[in-house]
């Protein structure tokens, strides 16, 4: 199954190949899909390639070929590869008094409810977070480390090249320290909170975006407080 953006891009590439014999440029793809940067196109191209719809040819500029089309675009229905014939192996059914090894109740126990503490800026800093907006269920495997965790909804596009998009929910582990290169929630001058890459150099702290459209902001170290480090991300399509 393709997302709408993936399908729109595949249709655009297919149309241009049929019309011109060559695929469109990344700039043309970006404009056609009304995206802000080419990094979004790179992600869509990679997703289409991983799903087997297109192939990028090495050592050739703008070399993309269509491998297959989805049924919605007139492609053939997917067929099992290599003549695989799935078979059902009958086994003992659990009785009402002998439940299966894994029950729905046990699966639910592997998820945790985390508070969503409002929005966090991935762009220009916004007001500091101070209240619980709602809660979100998070898989236990995402919380790899011990300690308290909370969630934030991302607002802005300054971290898109780190795979963090506007509207994503990021999972944060509470901490007041970070290593260089960590993505952190930083409180600036006790007033504004932002999500950025952390770099500590001498007596200053740099908060670096993952989008060339945003400049790195440098502050005296006493003006920045780390509120947590990124450990996971949840995206809704």
C-alpha positions in Angstrom: 0.0 0.0 0.0 1.3 3.4 -0.9 0.7 6.7 0.8 -1.0 9.5 -1.2 2.2 11.4 -1.6 4.0 8.2 -2.8 1.2 7.5 -5.3 1.2 11.1 -6.5 4.9 11.0 -7.1 4.8 7.6 -8.9 2.0 9.0 -11.2 4.0 12.1 -11.9 7.1 10.2 -12.8 5.1 7.7 -15.0 3.4 10.5 -16.9 6.6 12.3 -17.6 8.4 9.2 -18.7 5.6 8.4 -21.1 5.5 12.0 -22.4 9.2 12.9 -22.6 11.1 9.6 -22.3 13.1 10.9 -19.3 12.1 11.2 -15.7 11.5 14.7 -14.1 14.2 16.4 -12.0 14.0 16.5 -8.3 13.1 20.2 -8.4 10.2 19.4 -10.8 9.0 16.6 -8.5 9.2 18.9 -5.4 7.2 21.6 -7.2 4.6 19.1 -8.5 4.0 17.7 -5.0 4.2 21.2 -3.4 6.9 20.1 -1.0 9.3 22.6 0.7 12.5 20.8 0.1 14.1 18.0 -2.0 14.7 15.9 1.1 11.0 15.0 1.1 11.4 13.8 -2.5 14.4 11.7 -1.5 12.4 9.9 1.2 9.5 9.3 -1.2 11.8 7.9 -3.9 13.5 5.6 -1.4 10.1 4.3 -0.2 9.0 3.6 -3.8 12.2 1.8 -4.5 12.0 -0.3 -1.3 8.5 -1.3 -2.3 9.7 -2.4 -5.8 7.8 0.2 -7.9 10.8 2.1 -9.3 14.5 1.4 -9.8 17.4 4.0 -9.7 20.1 3.3 -12.2 23.7 3.8 -10.9 26.1 6.3 -12.4 23.4 8.1 -14.4 21.8 11.4 -13.6 18.0 11.5 -13.3 18.0 7.7 -14.1 14.7 6.3 -12.7 12.7 3.6 -14.3 9.3 2.3 -13.5 9.4 -1.4 -12.5 5.7 -1.9 -11.8 2.5 0.1 -11.3 -0.2 -0.4 -8.6 -3.6 -1.7 -9.6 -5.0 1.8 -9.2 -2.8 2.9 -12.1 -3.5 -0.1 -14.3 -0.8 -2.4 -12.9 -1.3 -6.1 -12.6 -2.3 -7.6 -9.2 0.6 -8.7 -7.1 1.2 -12.5 -7.4 3.2 -14.7 -5.0 6.8 -15.1 -6.1 8.3 -18.5 -7.1 5.0 -20.3 -7.2 4.6 -20.2 -3.5 1.5 -22.0 -2.4 0.6 -21.1 1.2 -0.7 -24.0 3.3 -2.6 -24.0 6.5 -1.4 -26.4 9.1 -4.1 -27.4 11.5 -3.1 -27.5 15.2 -4.9 -27.7 18.5 -7.2 -24.9 19.3 -7.1 -23.4 22.8 -10.1 -24.2 24.9 -11.9 -21.6 27.0 -10.1 -23.0 30.1 -6.7 -23.3 28.3 -6.0 -19.9 26.7 -3.3 -19.4 24.1 0.2 -18.4 25.2 -0.2 -14.8 24.1 -3.5 -13.1 24.9 -4.7 -9.6 24.0 -4.4 -8.6 27.6 -0.7 -9.6 27.6 -0.1 -7.6 24.4 -1.6 -4.5 25.9 0.7 -4.8 28.8 3.7 -4.1 26.5 2.4 -0.6 25.7 2.6 2.4 28.0 0.5 5.5 28.2 2.6 8.7 28.1 1.5 12.3 28.6 1.6 14.5 25.4 2.9 17.8 26.8 1.6 20.0 24.0 3.7 21.0 21.0 7.4 21.5 20.5 8.9 23.7 17.9 11.1 22.2 15.2 11.7 25.7 13.8 11.6 29.0 15.7 11.3 28.3 19.5 7.9 28.5 21.0 6.6 28.9 24.5 7.8 26.5 27.1 5.7 23.4 27.6 3.8 23.4 30.8 0.7 21.2 30.6 -0.5 17.7 29.6 -2.6 18.0 26.4 -3.6 14.3 26.2 -2.0 10.8 26.4 -0.6 8.4 23.8 0.0 4.7 23.9 3.7 3.9 23.2 5.2 0.4 22.5 7.3 -0.7 25.4 10.2 -1.6 23.1 10.5 2.1 22.2 11.4 3.0 25.8 14.8 1.3 25.7 16.2 3.2 28.7 15.0 3.6 32.3 13.6 6.8 33.6 10.6 9.0 33.0 9.3 9.7 29.5 6.9 12.0 27.9 5.6 12.8 24.4 5.5 16.1 22.3 3.8 16.9 19.0 6.2 18.5 16.5 5.4 21.8 15.0 7.6 23.0 12.1 10.0 21.5 9.6 13.5 22.3 10.8 14.3 18.7 11.6 13.0 17.1 8.4 16.4 15.8 7.4 16.6 13.9 10.6 13.3 12.2 9.6 11.2 14.4 11.9 8.2 15.9 10.2 5.6 18.5 11.2 2.8 16.7 13.1 5.0 13.8 14.3 4.9 12.8 17.9 8.3 12.5 19.5 9.1 10.4 22.6 11.4 12.1 25.0 13.4 10.6 27.9 13.7 13.1 30.8 17.3 14.1 31.4 19.3 17.3 32.1 22.4 16.2 30.2 23.1 15.3 26.6 26.0 14.3 24.3 27.0 16.2 21.3 24.8 15.2 18.4 21.9 14.2 20.5 18.5 15.5 19.5 17.1 17.2 22.6 14.3 19.3 24.0 16.1 22.5 25.0 14.6 25.2 27.1 16.0 28.6 26.1 16.2 31.4 28.7 13.5 29.6 30.7 10.9 30.8 28.3 11.1 28.9 25.0 11.3 25.3 24.1 12.7 23.8 20.9 13.7 20.4 19.4 17.3 20.6 18.0 20.6 18.8 17.7 22.8 19.6 20.8 26.4 20.7 20.6 28.3 21.9 23.7 31.5 23.8 22.9 33.4 25.4 25.7 31.1 28.0 27.4 28.5 28.0 24.6 25.8 25.7 23.4 24.7 25.4 19.7 21.2 24.3 18.8 21.4 22.9 15.2 18.5 22.4 12.9 18.4 19.5 10.4 17.2 21.7 7.6 19.5 24.1 5.7 16.8 26.7 5.7 17.3 27.3 9.4 20.5 28.7 10.9 22.3 27.2 13.9 21.6 29.2 17.1 24.4 29.7 19.6 23.7 30.6 23.3 25.8 31.0 26.4 25.6 27.7 28.3 23.7 29.2 31.2 20.9 30.2 28.8 20.0 26.6 27.7 18.7 23.8 29.8 18.3 20.3 28.4 14.8 18.9 29.2 15.1 15.5 27.6 16.6 13.4 24.7 14.7 11.9 21.7 14.3 8.1 22.0 11.4 7.5 19.5 8.9 8.8 17.1 5.3 8.1 16.2 3.8 9.1 12.8 0.2 9.0 11.7 -0.6 8.8 8.0 
